[in-house]
Amino acid sequence: MNAIITVVGSDKVGIIAKVSAFLAERGINIEDISQTVLSGNFVMMMMVSLGEKAKALEEIKKELDTLGDTLNVSISLMHEKVFSAMHRI
């Protein structure tokens, strides 16, 4: 199953490293990634593949919320199909 993760907040050292480590520890592969810094604001979008051993989507969302709180950023996760449906023109 593929999902989209977005990370938004003030830029600081270690955001990508900590989010990537979080995903790796849970067997979640980053398929594609884009990130930029706009006027000191960090913005990252990732397409990830949740392996068969990955936890349930809702549980991962809760853990990402906790990680976001520790990094002082907003992290969201949604199923790829939901993301695509929301952004269809």
N, CA, C and O atoms as a printed pandas DataFrame, in Angstrom:
     atom_number atom_name residue_name chain_id  residue_number  x_coord  y_coord  z_coord
0              1         N          MET        A               1    0.838   -1.180    0.000
1              2        CA          MET        A               1    0.000    0.000    0.000
2              3         C          MET        A               1    0.880    1.238    0.000
3              4         O          MET        A               1    1.858    1.310    0.744
4              5         N          ASN        A               2    0.538    2.209   -0.829
5              6        CA          ASN        A               2    1.267    3.473   -0.862
6              7         C          ASN        A               2    0.519    4.536   -0.076
7              8         O          ASN        A               2   -0.708    4.515    0.015
8              9         N          ALA        A               3    1.278    5.463    0.490
9             10        CA          ALA        A               3    0.702    6.569    1.243
10            11         C          ALA        A               3    1.534    7.817    0.991
11            12         O          ALA        A               3    2.669    7.742    0.521
12            13         N          ILE        A               4    0.949    8.966    1.312
13            14        CA          ILE        A               4    1.621   10.249    1.178
14            15         C          ILE        A               4    1.838   10.821    2.573
15            16         O          ILE        A               4    0.920   10.873    3.391
16            17         N          ILE        A               5    3.072   11.248    2.828
17            18        CA          ILE        A               5    3.410   11.907    4.092
18            19         C          ILE        A               5    3.832   13.324    3.765
19            20         O          ILE        A               5    4.644   13.543    2.866
20            21         N          THR        A               6    3.281   14.292    4.493
21            22        CA          THR        A               6    3.721   15.672    4.370
22            23         C          THR        A               6    4.247   16.146    5.715
23            24         O          THR        A               6    3.724   15.792    6.772
24            25         N          VAL        A               7    5.298   16.956    5.646
25            26        CA          VAL        A               7    5.915   17.525    6.848
26            27         C          VAL        A               7    6.061   19.023    6.601
27            28         O          VAL        A               7    6.649   19.438    5.602
28            29         N          VAL        A               8    5.524   19.833    7.514
29            30        CA          VAL        A               8    5.566   21.279    7.370
30            31         C          VAL        A               8    5.911   21.898    8.718
31            32         O          VAL        A               8    5.358   21.507    9.746
32            33         N          GLY        A               9    6.830   22.870    8.710
33            34        CA          GLY        A               9    7.178   23.574    9.941
34            35         C          GLY        A               9    8.406   24.431    9.747
35            36         O          GLY        A               9    8.925   24.549    8.637
36            37         N          SER        A              10    8.864   25.020   10.814
37            38        CA          SER        A              10   10.081   25.831   10.761
38            39         C          SER        A              10   11.275   24.930   10.489
39            40         O          SER        A              10   11.387   23.840   11.050
40            41         N          ASP        A              11   12.168   25.400    9.618
41            42        CA          ASP        A              11   13.334   24.609    9.248
42            43         C          ASP        A              11   14.311   24.497   10.409
43            44         O          ASP        A              11   14.546   25.465   11.133
44            45         N          LYS        A              12   14.875   23.316   10.577
45            46        CA          LYS        A              12   15.945   23.086   11.554
46            47         C          LYS        A              12   16.664   21.797   11.179
47            48         O          LYS        A              12   16.144   20.981   10.418
48            49         N          VAL        A              13   17.830   21.631   11.706
49            50        CA          VAL        A              13   18.663   20.463   11.417
50            51         C          VAL        A              13   17.997   19.192   11.939
51            52         O          VAL        A              13   17.491   19.160   13.061
52            53         N          GLY        A              14   18.003   18.140   11.108
53            54        CA          GLY        A              14   17.607   16.814   11.560
54            55         C          GLY        A              14   16.208   16.360   11.223
55            56         O          GLY        A              14   15.863   15.215   11.515
56            57         N          ILE        A              15   15.379   17.207   10.617
57            58        CA          ILE        A              15   13.999   16.796   10.338
58            59         C          ILE        A              15   13.980   15.588    9.403
59            60         O          ILE        A              15   13.348   14.576    9.704
60            61         N          ILE        A              16   14.669   15.695    8.277
61            62        CA          ILE        A              16   14.670   14.593    7.309
62            63         C          ILE        A              16   15.262   13.336    7.929
63            64         O          ILE        A              16   14.731   12.242    7.740
64            65         N          ALA        A              17   16.356   13.483    8.667
65            66        CA          ALA        A              17   17.013   12.328    9.284
66            67         C          ALA        A              17   16.076   11.617   10.262
67            68         O          ALA        A              17   15.994   10.389   10.257
68            69         N          LYS        A              18   15.378   12.370   11.091
69            70        CA          LYS        A              18   14.517   11.745   12.103
70            71         C          LYS        A              18   13.271   11.117   11.490
71            72         O          LYS        A              18   12.844   10.043   11.915
72            73         N          VAL        A              19   12.686   11.778   10.497
73            74        CA          VAL        A              19   11.515   11.196    9.844
74            75         C          VAL        A              19   11.927    9.935    9.073
75            76         O          VAL        A              19   11.226    8.923    9.114
76            77         N          SER        A              20   13.056    9.999    8.376
77            78        CA          SER        A              20   13.548    8.837    7.622
78            79         C          SER        A              20   13.863    7.669    8.550
79            80         O          SER        A              20   13.529    6.525    8.242
80            81         N          ALA        A              21   14.499    7.947    9.674
81            82        CA          ALA        A              21   14.817    6.890   10.639
82            83         C          ALA        A              21   13.538    6.264   11.196
83            84         O          ALA        A              21   13.456    5.045   11.348
84            85         N          PHE        A              22   12.550    7.091   11.497
85            86        CA          PHE        A              22   11.255    6.606   11.980
86            87         C          PHE        A              22   10.659    5.610   10.981
87            88         O          PHE        A              22   10.209    4.528   11.358
88            89         N          LEU        A              23   10.663    5.993    9.709
89            90        CA          LEU        A              23   10.089    5.133    8.674
90            91         C          LEU        A              23   10.885    3.837    8.520
91            92         O          LEU        A              23   10.301    2.757    8.423
92            93         N          ALA        A              24   12.204    3.940    8.499
93            94        CA          ALA        A              24   13.056    2.759    8.333
94            95         C          ALA        A              24   12.839    1.760    9.471
95            96         O          ALA        A              24   12.797    0.552    9.239
96            97         N          GLU        A              25   12.703    2.264   10.695
97            98        CA          GLU        A              25   12.498    1.393   11.860
98            99         C          GLU        A              25   11.200    0.601   11.752
99           100         O          GLU        A              25   11.055   -0.450   12.376
100          101         N          ARG        A              26   10.265    1.104   10.968
101          102        CA          ARG        A              26    8.961    0.454   10.831
102          103         C          ARG        A              26    8.800   -0.281    9.506
103          104         O          ARG        A              26    7.705   -0.734    9.173
104          105         N          GLY        A              27    9.884   -0.399    8.755
105          106        CA          GLY        A              27    9.843   -1.126    7.486
106          107         C          GLY        A              27    9.091   -0.394    6.394
107          108         O          GLY        A              27    8.568   -1.017    5.470
108          109         N          ILE        A              28    9.033    0.928    6.495
109          110        CA          ILE        A              28    8.329    1.749    5.504
110          111         C          ILE        A              28    9.369    2.344    4.561
111          112         O          ILE        A              28   10.295    3.027    4.998
112          113         N          ASN        A              29    9.209    2.080    3.260
113          114        CA          ASN        A              29   10.179    2.516    2.262
114          115         C          ASN        A              29    9.759    3.850    1.643
115          116         O          ASN        A              29    8.592    4.040    1.301
116          117         N          ILE        A              30   10.713    4.769    1.500
117          118        CA          ILE        A              30   10.462    6.029    0.811
118          119         C          ILE        A              30   10.635    5.776   -0.677
119          120         O          ILE        A              30   11.737    5.479   -1.138
120          121         N          GLU        A              31    9.541    5.892   -1.433
121          122        CA          GLU        A              31    9.562    5.666   -2.874
122          123         C          GLU        A              31    9.958    6.932   -3.628
123          124         O          GLU        A              31   10.655    6.858   -4.640
124          125         N          ASP        A              32    9.516    8.096   -3.141
125          126        CA          ASP        A              32    9.816    9.372   -3.780
126          127         C          ASP        A              32    9.768   10.445   -2.704
127          128         O          ASP        A              32    9.010   10.332   -1.741
128          129         N          ILE        A              33   10.577   11.485   -2.868
129          130        CA          ILE        A              33   10.636   12.544   -1.859
130          131         C          ILE        A              33   10.942   13.872   -2.526
131          132         O          ILE        A              33   11.720   13.948   -3.477
132          133         N          SER        A              34   10.313   14.914   -2.008
133          134        CA          SER        A              34   10.571   16.269   -2.456
134          135         C          SER        A              34   10.568   17.152   -1.218
135          136         O          SER        A              34    9.697   17.018   -0.359
136          137         N          GLN        A              35   11.534   18.050   -1.124
137          138        CA          GLN        A              35   11.580   18.951    0.021
138          139         C          GLN        A              35   12.167   20.273   -0.393
139          140         O          GLN        A              35   13.001   20.361   -1.295
140          141         N          THR        A              36   11.707   21.305    0.293
141          142        CA          THR        A              36   12.210   22.644    0.029
142          143         C          THR        A              36   12.107   23.464    1.303
143          144         O          THR        A              36   11.408   23.099    2.247
144          145         N          VAL        A              37   12.816   24.574    1.305
145          146        CA          VAL        A              37   12.727   25.525    2.401
146          147         C          VAL        A              37   12.320   26.861    1.781
147          148         O          VAL        A              37   13.009   27.389    0.908
148          149         N          LEU        A              38   11.199   27.393    2.242
149          150        CA          LEU        A              38   10.672   28.657    1.741
150          151         C          LEU        A              38   10.657   29.670    2.877
151          152         O          LEU        A              38    9.861   29.561    3.809
152          153         N          SER        A              39   11.547   30.658    2.792
153          154        CA          SER        A              39   11.613   31.714    3.822
154          155         C          SER        A              39   11.683   31.136    5.233
155          156         O          SER        A              39   11.007   31.618    6.141
156          157         N          GLY        A              40   12.499   30.107    5.411
157          158        CA          GLY        A              40   12.675   29.500    6.727
158          159         C          GLY        A              40   11.637   28.446    7.075
159          160         O          GLY        A              40   11.699   27.858    8.155
160          161         N          ASN        A              41   10.679   28.190    6.180
161          162        CA          ASN        A              41    9.649   27.176    6.408
162          163         C          ASN        A              41   10.010   25.912    5.646
163          164         O          ASN        A              41   10.229   25.943    4.436
164          165         N          PHE        A              42   10.067   24.816    6.359
165          166        CA          PHE        A              42   10.411   23.516    5.797
166          167         C          PHE        A              42    9.149   22.849    5.268
167          168         O          PHE        A              42    8.133   22.796    5.962
168          169         N          VAL        A              43    9.211   22.338    4.038
169          170        CA          VAL        A              43    8.078   21.627    3.430
170          171         C          VAL        A              43    8.622   20.365    2.773
171          172         O          VAL        A              43    9.536   20.442    1.952
172          173         N          MET        A              44    8.073   19.203    3.125
173          174        CA          MET        A              44    8.512   17.937    2.541
174          175         C          MET        A              44    7.287   17.088    2.231
175          176         O          MET        A              44    6.329   17.039    3.002
176          177         N          MET        A              45    7.345   16.420    1.078
177          178        CA          MET        A              45    6.296   15.479    0.689
178          179         C          MET        A              45    6.974   14.187    0.283
179          180         O          MET        A              45    7.959   14.201   -0.456
180          181         N          MET        A              46    6.455   13.080    0.761
181          182        CA          MET        A              46    7.012   11.767    0.445
182          183         C          MET        A              46    5.914   10.815    0.008
183          184         O          MET        A              46    4.809   10.826    0.551
184          185         N          MET        A              47    6.232    9.993   -0.979
185          186        CA          MET        A              47    5.398    8.835   -1.303
186          187         C          MET        A              47    6.107    7.664   -0.639
187          188         O          MET        A              47    7.292    7.432   -0.882
188          189         N          VAL        A              48    5.395    6.933    0.190
189          190        CA          VAL        A              48    5.992    5.807    0.899
190          191         C          VAL        A              48    5.221    4.529    0.603
191          192         O          VAL        A              48    4.040    4.555    0.259
192          193         N          SER        A              49    5.913    3.426    0.745
193          194        CA          SER        A              49    5.313    2.116    0.564
194          195         C          SER        A              49    5.319    1.407    1.915
195          196         O          SER        A              49    6.375    1.163    2.499
196          197         N          LEU        A              50    4.130    1.083    2.399
197          198        CA          LEU        A              50    4.012    0.384    3.670
198          199         C          LEU        A              50    4.095   -1.109    3.403
199          200         O          LEU        A              50    3.222   -1.677    2.748
200          201         N          GLY        A              51    5.123   -1.732    3.899
201          202        CA          GLY        A              51    5.305   -3.161    3.704
202          203         C          GLY        A              51    4.281   -3.971    4.472
203          204         O          GLY        A              51    3.499   -3.431    5.254
204          205         N          GLU        A              52    4.296   -5.251    4.243
205          206        CA          GLU        A              52    3.348   -6.143    4.912
206          207         C          GLU        A              52    3.542   -6.159    6.425
207          208         O          GLU        A              52    2.604   -6.436    7.172
208          209         N          LYS        A              53    4.765   -5.861    6.876
209          210        CA          LYS        A              53    5.046   -5.878    8.304
210          211         C          LYS        A              53    4.703   -4.556    8.978
211          212         O          LYS        A              53    4.758   -4.457   10.204
212          213         N          ALA        A              54    4.348   -3.534    8.193
213          214        CA          ALA        A              54    4.032   -2.224    8.755
214          215         C          ALA        A              54    2.768   -2.292    9.612
215          216         O          ALA        A              54    1.867   -3.095    9.366
216          217         N          LYS        A              55    2.731   -1.431   10.616
217          218        CA          LYS        A              55    1.571   -1.341   11.492
218          219         C          LYS        A              55    0.389   -0.764   10.722
219          220         O          LYS        A              55    0.540   -0.324    9.583
220          221         N          ALA        A              56   -0.766   -0.767   11.337
221          222        CA          ALA        A              56   -1.966   -0.193   10.735
222          223         C          ALA        A              56   -1.769    1.300   10.507
223          224         O          ALA        A              56   -1.064    1.965   11.267
224          225         N          LEU        A              57   -2.397    1.821    9.455
225          226        CA          LEU        A              57   -2.264    3.215    9.068
226          227         C          LEU        A              57   -2.593    4.164   10.222
227          228         O          LEU        A              57   -1.873    5.138   10.440
228          229         N          GLU        A              58   -3.653    3.897   10.951
229          230        CA          GLU        A              58   -4.053    4.774   12.068
230          231         C          GLU        A              58   -3.004    4.794   13.175
231          232         O          GLU        A              58   -2.769    5.836   13.787
232          233         N          GLU        A              59   -2.382    3.665   13.433
233          234        CA          GLU        A              59   -1.344    3.599   14.461
234          235         C          GLU        A              59   -0.105    4.394   14.029
235          236         O          GLU        A              59    0.502    5.097   14.837
236          237         N          ILE        A              60    0.259    4.275   12.761
237          238        CA          ILE        A              60    1.403    5.026   12.239
238          239         C          ILE        A              60    1.112    6.520   12.298
239          240         O          ILE        A              60    1.998    7.311   12.622
240          241         N          LYS        A              61   -0.134    6.917   11.985
241          242        CA          LYS        A              61   -0.525    8.328   12.067
242          243         C          LYS        A              61   -0.305    8.871   13.471
243          244         O          LYS        A              61    0.242    9.961   13.639
244          245         N          LYS        A              62   -0.726    8.122   14.471
245          246        CA          LYS        A              62   -0.567    8.555   15.865
246          247         C          LYS        A              62    0.909    8.711   16.220
247          248         O          LYS        A              62    1.303    9.675   16.876
248          249         N          GLU        A              63    1.720    7.749   15.778
249          250        CA          GLU        A              63    3.155    7.820   16.065
250          251         C          GLU        A              63    3.798    9.001   15.341
251          252         O          GLU        A              63    4.699    9.642   15.882
252          253         N          LEU        A              64    3.341    9.294   14.120
253          254        CA          LEU        A              64    3.861   10.452   13.387
254          255         C          LEU        A              64    3.444   11.757   14.064
255          256         O          LEU        A              64    4.211   12.720   14.069
256          257         N          ASP        A              65    2.248   11.800   14.631
257          258        CA          ASP        A              65    1.819   12.979   15.389
258          259         C          ASP        A              65    2.761   13.235   16.556
259          260         O          ASP        A              65    3.161   14.372   16.809
260          261         N          THR        A              66    3.109   12.176   17.258
261          262        CA          THR        A              66    4.034   12.291   18.389
262          263         C          THR        A              66    5.398   12.763   17.916
263          264         O          THR        A              66    5.994   13.645   18.535
264          265         N          LEU        A              67    5.904   12.190   16.828
265          266        CA          LEU        A              67    7.184   12.616   16.263
266          267         C          LEU        A              67    7.119   14.080   15.859
267          268         O          LEU        A              67    8.044   14.844   16.136
268          269         N          GLY        A              68    6.026   14.477   15.203
269          270        CA          GLY        A              68    5.857   15.872   14.810
270          271         C          GLY        A              68    5.900   16.812   16.007
271          272         O          GLY        A              68    6.488   17.892   15.931
272          273         N          ASP        A              69    5.282   16.408   17.109
273          274        CA          ASP        A              69    5.316   17.222   18.325
274          275         C          ASP        A              69    6.743   17.398   18.839
275          276         O          ASP        A              69    7.119   18.490   19.267
276          277         N          THR        A              70    7.535   16.330   18.800
277          278        CA          THR        A              70    8.910   16.431   19.294
278          279         C          THR        A              70    9.783   17.286   18.369
279          280         O          THR        A              70   10.730   17.929   18.824
280          281         N          LEU        A              71    9.462   17.291   17.067
281          282        CA          LEU        A              71   10.230   18.088   16.102
282          283         C          LEU        A              71    9.629   19.480   15.897
283          284         O          LEU        A              71   10.205   20.307   15.190
284          285         N          ASN        A              72    8.485   19.738   16.509
285          286        CA          ASN        A              72    7.764   21.004   16.365
286          287         C          ASN        A              72    7.384   21.269   14.909
287          288         O          ASN        A              72    7.513   22.390   14.415
288          289         N          VAL        A              73    6.910   20.212   14.226
289          290        CA          VAL        A              73    6.421   20.308   12.848
290          291         C          VAL        A              73    5.082   19.576   12.761
291          292         O          VAL        A              73    4.721   18.814   13.657
292          293         N          SER        A              74    4.367   19.811   11.692
293          294        CA          SER        A              74    3.116   19.099   11.436
294          295         C          SER        A              74    3.396   17.983   10.443
295          296         O          SER        A              74    3.917   18.232    9.356
296          297         N          ILE        A              75    3.053   16.751   10.811
297          298        CA          ILE        A              75    3.252   15.602    9.936
298          299         C          ILE        A              75    1.891   14.953    9.685
299          300         O          ILE        A              75    1.159   14.630   10.621
300          301         N          SER        A              76    1.568   14.769    8.405
301          302        CA          SER        A              76    0.307   14.092    8.088
302          303         C          SER        A              76    0.582   12.896    7.181
303          304         O          SER        A              76    1.564   12.863    6.440
304          305         N          LEU        A              77   -0.301   11.930    7.263
305          306        CA          LEU        A              77   -0.195   10.694    6.490
306          307         C          LEU        A              77   -1.582   10.363    5.955
307          308         O          LEU        A              77   -2.559   10.360    6.704
308          309         N          MET        A              78   -1.664   10.086    4.660
309          310        CA          MET        A              78   -2.931    9.627    4.098
310          311         C          MET        A              78   -2.677    8.623    2.987
311          312         O          MET        A              78   -1.646    8.650    2.314
312          313         N          HIS        A              79   -3.635    7.750    2.820
313          314        CA          HIS        A              79   -3.555    6.741    1.768
314          315         C          HIS        A              79   -3.431    7.447    0.421
315          316         O          HIS        A              79   -4.059    8.483    0.203
316          317         N          GLU        A              80   -2.638    6.901   -0.469
317          318        CA          GLU        A              80   -2.406    7.507   -1.783
318          319         C          GLU        A              80   -3.709    7.744   -2.552
319          320         O          GLU        A              80   -3.853    8.767   -3.221
320          321         N          LYS        A              81   -4.642    6.821   -2.461
321          322        CA          LYS        A              81   -5.906    6.975   -3.191
322          323         C          LYS        A              81   -6.720    8.152   -2.656
323          324         O          LYS        A              81   -7.362    8.863   -3.428
324          325         N          VAL        A              82   -6.698    8.359   -1.351
325          326        CA          VAL        A              82   -7.406    9.495   -0.756
326          327         C          VAL        A              82   -6.745   10.795   -1.196
327          328         O          VAL        A              82   -7.432   11.746   -1.567
328          329         N          PHE        A              83   -5.423   10.840   -1.158
329          330        CA          PHE        A              83   -4.683   12.023   -1.584
330          331         C          PHE        A              83   -4.997   12.351   -3.040
331          332         O          PHE        A              83   -5.275   13.503   -3.373
332          333         N          SER        A              84   -4.955   11.345   -3.905
333          334        CA          SER        A              84   -5.208   11.544   -5.334
334          335         C          SER        A              84   -6.642   12.039   -5.566
335          336         O          SER        A              84   -6.863   12.920   -6.397
336          337         N          ALA        A              85   -7.588   11.494   -4.858
337          338        CA          ALA        A              85   -8.977   11.913   -5.013
338          339         C          ALA        A              85   -9.165   13.358   -4.556
339          340         O          ALA        A              85   -9.943   14.095   -5.162
340          341         N          MET        A              86   -8.483   13.765   -3.524
341          342        CA          MET        A              86   -8.594   15.132   -3.006
342          343         C          MET        A              86   -7.980   16.143   -3.972
343          344         O          MET        A              86   -8.411   17.296   -4.002
344          345         N          HIS        A              87   -6.993   15.741   -4.755
345          346        CA          HIS        A              87   -6.264   16.674   -5.604
346          347         C          HIS        A              87   -6.565   16.486   -7.090
347          348         O          HIS        A              87   -5.831   16.997   -7.936
348          349         N          ARG        A              88   -7.616   15.773   -7.412
349          350        CA          ARG        A              88   -8.032   15.582   -8.795
350          351         C          ARG        A              88   -8.733   16.843   -9.281
351          352         O          ARG        A              88   -9.550   17.425   -8.568
352          353         N          ILE        A              89   -8.410   17.250  -10.482
353          354        CA          ILE        A              89   -9.023   18.473  -11.032
354          355         C          ILE        A              89  -10.262   18.098  -11.817
355          356         O          ILE        A              89  -10.933   18.971  -12.366
